[in-house]
Amino acid sequence: MSGFVGVVVSDPSLQGQFTQVELRSLKAKFVSLKRDSGHVTTKNLPGLMKKLRGLHEVVPEEEIAAFLSESYPDSDQEIEFESFLREYLNLQARVSAKEGSATAGGGGAGGRKNSSSFLKSTITTLLHNLNQAEKSSYVAHINTYLGEDPFLKKYLPIDPSGNQLFDLIRDGVLLCKLINVAVPGTIDERAINKKRVLNPWERNENHTLCLNSAKAIGCTVVNIGTQDLVEGRPHLVLGLISQIIKIQLLADLNLKKTPQLVELFDDSKDIDEVLSLSPEKMLLRWMNHHLKKAGYKKTVNNFSSDVKDGEAYAYLLKALAPETSPETTLETKDPDERAKMVLEQAEKLDCKRYLTPKDITEGSANLNLAFVAQIFQHRNGLTSDIKQVTLTQSASRDDVLVSREERAFRMWINSLGVESYVNNVFEDVRNGWVLLEVLDKVSPGSVNWKLASKPPIKLPFRKLENCNQVVKIGKELKFSLVNLAGNDIVQGNKKLIVALLWQLMRFNILQLLNRLRSHSKGSQGKQITDADILNWANSKVKTSGRTSRMESFKDKSLSNGVFFLELLSAVQPRVVNWKVVTKGEADEEKKLNATYIISVARKLGCSVFLLPEDIIEVNQKMILTLTASIMYWSLLRQPQPEISEASEPSSMASDATSDIGSEDGASTAAPSESEEANSLSDSLSTLTTDDATSNAPAAENGNDATPDAPLAENGNDATPDAPPAENGNDATPGARPAENGNDAT
């Protein structure tokens, strides 16, 4: 099918340096420049290249021009698209080399990222290397956990030495099942296309389901599209598998799953601060806790250089399993021999051998982290006498609801592609920085980065300044923030923070929907309201010949899931298998339908973050987000004027997928290859809000969500759970400087 052709580059080695998402974005910008200028030369190309990711605010336009003149001394010589790609890669390499030498010379700017490293050091494409050791480890993990799967067992075990892994993931089934191993129940297997031979459309659906589900469990999948998985691009596949496996291995490293971890903290530690620790930091704290008890004098700060000699592992195993840890392990002077002995001792604890002694001595960060996580799973050495903490007490229904909403907001924020990675919304937004990053994604150019302070922030008033700017921008966007002040965010007021995030999500999806509507005839100036979304859904179901309808977004009849299954079937008749749908009468039947609805929506291309319980209990907010996401997908894929290439030079299907593109959010024409209707599902999974927010006016009806009453009966303050793209990474007009003196001390 034509939707899978993508942007083809004649040089395979060049094509392999970019994902289809990146190629479509770069091609769109190149074509736009050529259309506007007649031809592309060293005179006009630097202006485009300075806005590209990796070069923006790093290389001045004059330096780019000088660099291009080395290869093109004739300033009038026309530059073709493939030459443009090569020069972009060459510039990236030059910048990397320059930064590397600066770091070697001691010029690093420490503390740049406030995130969990394994989730942010994810899927990159430029100048990548395939790590054979990690590949072998991941293959061993897959063979162990999926070896008995009814569908996959005929294809397993996978041989780590060849390309069998990359061939096997091409139909999407393995990745979907791996996600369910990491977070059971994420994907309803009834929604996976599992025929022996899948057609291109069915493969695309599986990969769309995979990527949207990966986002929903906390993976960062910036820069990867379904076509990249169909092609089995090794570095992208390993990057995604790495995240999924680590989420599985680190799943218990939090106080909710393992309340005994409270033993690692003194009584003065604020429980919210403890909750906000990333799994990786919690694992380091656990490791150092036992190392200190065992008499180890050093502190382990990472899973690479600090564990290369194997000594820390020897002490850790001595503390946790003295019966299997001979003194000779510590007495051994040879790091290679010590690493070998450590792995032999770990195997006695039933830890699977996913790494080799060489992986330890070479400091493979990912594999060492996985190794320590396995030790934690099999023997954490924590007391069974659980301290009485508020966390372990039974939560009220409101607490459970707030916890579910916190999860939805957290996954949504992480899917936007912001630099920070959020582990706990209520704690991580208190310095204001994350909220400023989100605002810059949904409303590019709204943040004055010169007035913002970047973490780590030690002075309280700097945090307040950030939060005050958040409130100021919210009011400019017509949010209802009557009861919200910057100090409420600093203090971590959950109710008010939820209300603010709710309005941000609402603004996000309504901008996208209004963007589509603004190009249809007779609708200029009209803003989509909750009532419009409700009426659209009822109309869709009615025109399909069904009789179900919803009276409001809190209609209790929605709990059986039938209406949403009929709506999904109305927008794409083939996507729902009615043979597996229940009547939704008993509680178990309702849960089966709700789980199926979420997976089918993600399979279409909707980025939704709700849980089955939200449908069963008819959570008004999440019901609206689901409906609006389905509406957006339906409108985007229709061959109407608002999404056709003829009527709008800025194709959302193409420009929205850019993570590598210009950082000023400029709209550019998409190449014809990516404008096929059947490629929209691919690009929707990485849809950004930049185009939608740069020109579309703020929704007039976004004013009704008050912090005290974030959801009004009139339906004017619900916000959809948008399909924000993981990558709204392109647009940063007035982008923040790399270092602007914000590390306040």
C-alpha positions, 0 to 999 in steps of 0.5 A: 500500500502506498502509505508504507512507501514513505520517503525513499533515499537512494543511498541505503546508508544515508536512509539508515541514519534517519527514521521515517518520521524524521525524513518526512519532516525534513523533506517537508521543510526542504520542499517548502524552502524550494517552493518559496525560493525556487531552488535551494542553495548555500544562500538560503539553506543555512536559514533552514538548517540553523533551526533544525534539532541539534543545531538550533542555538548551537551553530550560528547561521554564518558558521553553517554558511561557511561550512556549506561553502567548503562543499559548494564554493559556487553559492548559486549551485543548487543543492538536492535533498540527499545532499542536504541530508548529508550536510546535516549529518556532517554538521551534527558530527562536527557539533558532537565532536566539538562538544566532546572535546569541550567536555573532555576539557572540563567544560561540561554543564552538569545537571542538564537533565532532571529525568530518569536517564534510562527513559530519556536516553532512548531512541536516537538515530544520528550516529548510532551504534548497535550494541551487540551485548545489549541485543543478546541480553534483550533476546535472552529476556524475550526468550525467557518471558515469551518462550511459552506464549501460545502464538510466539512459541513456534518462533522462539527461541530467538538466535541473538547472533543474527537478525531474527529479532528484527525480522520477528518484530515486523508484524508487531505481535512480539512488541505488543506481548512484551508490553503486556509482560512489562505491565500486565493488562495494558493491551487487550490481546483481542485487539492484536492482529495475529494471523500468520501473514498480515497485510500492510494495514494490519501490521501498521495497526499492530505497531500503532497499538504498540507505540500508543501503548508504550507511551501509556506505560511511560516509554518515551518514543520520540522519533519513531514511527510505525514504518520504522518498526515495519522495517525492523530498524535495529537501533530503534527496535533495541531502544524501544525494547530496552525501555519496555524491559526496564519498566518491567524490571523496575516496576516494584521500585516504589513505595506503593509496590514495596512499602518496605523501601521506607526503610531506606529513608530517615523519618524526617524525609518528606513522603512526597519527596520519596514518592517522586524518586525515579526507579533508577534513583531508588535502586541506587539508594537501595544498593548504597543502603546495603553497601554501607551496612556491608562496610563498603566505603564508596558511594555508587552514583551510576551503573557504569564506572562505579561498578566496573571493578565488580567490588560493589557487587561483591559487597552487595551480594555479601550483604544480601546472600552471605551463604553464597558469597565467599571471601575470595570474591573480595580478595580477588584482584583481577576485575574480570575474575571478580566479575565472573564470580559475582555472576556465579553467585547471582545465579544461585539467587535465580538471577538470569544471566543477561550480562557477561563479566565483560559487560560489568568490566566495560561498565555497560550502564543499561545491562548493569542497571538491569542486573541490579534490578534483578538482584532486588527482585529476588532478594531485596534484603529489606525487613518484613516489618513494614513501618506504618506509613500513610502510604500503606493505609487504605485510600479513599475513593477520591484518593484512588481517583486522584491517583488515576488522574495523576497517572493520566497527566503524567503519561500525557506530559511524558508523551509530549517530548519535554526534556524533563521526565515526570515520575510523580506529577504532584512533586515534579511540577512544584518548581514550575519548570515542567509546567513551563515546558508543557506550556511551551509545547501546547502554546509555543512562544508563550514562555519567557525563558529568560525569566525562568529558572532551570532545576536544580533550584535551591532558592524557594523564590526562584520556584515561585517565580516559575510558578507565577509565570505558569499562572500568568500564561494560563490566564493569558490562554483564558484558563479559569485560575481564580483560586490558583496562585503560584504558591499553590503549585509550590506547595503541591496543592493536588486539587488545584494542580489537577485543575490546571493540568486538566485545562492544559489537556483541554486546551491541547485537544481543542486547539487540534480540533479547532485547527481542523474545523477552521479550514472547513467551509462556513466554520471560520471563527467557530470554536468546538465545544463539549456539546459539539464533541457529544453531538458528533459522537451521537451523530456518528453512531446514528448514521452507522445504523446503531441506536445507542447514544449518550446523554452526557459524558457522565451518562451511567449507561456508558459503563457497559462500553457498548456505545464506544465500541459502536462509535469506534466501529462507525469511524472504522468498521473493520476495527471492532471484532463483534464476536469478542464483545460482551453485553456489558451487564456483569462487572467482569463483562464491563471490564472486558469491554472497557479494556478492549475499547482502549486497545482498539482506540490505540490501535486506530491511532488515538493516544489515550491514557485512561484506564478501564476503571475510568470507563466502568465508573464513567469518569466524566473527564476521561470519557470526554478525553476518549471521545475527543481523541476518537473524533480527532482521529476520524476528522484527521483521516477524512479526505476533507478540505481541512486536511487535504494538501491542496487547501493547507500548505501545512500538513498536520499529518507530516509536519506534526510528526517532526521531532528533528525539525525546525524549532520555531514551529513554522508550518511547511508543506509536506511532501506528497509521499506522506500525504496519503490518507492511509499514512495518517494513522502512522503519523498520528501516533507522533502528532504534535500540537505546535501547528495547531497552537501556533495559529488557532485562537484559544477556545472561548469555552476553555474558561469554565474549568475552575480549580474548585470545580474542574468539571462543570455540568454545562460540559464547557470545562472538560478537556480531552485526552489529546493524542499529543504527540510524543514529539511536539518537539519542533516548535519553540519560538523564542526557544530557551537558551541552553544555559541562561543562568537558571541554575539558581544557587 
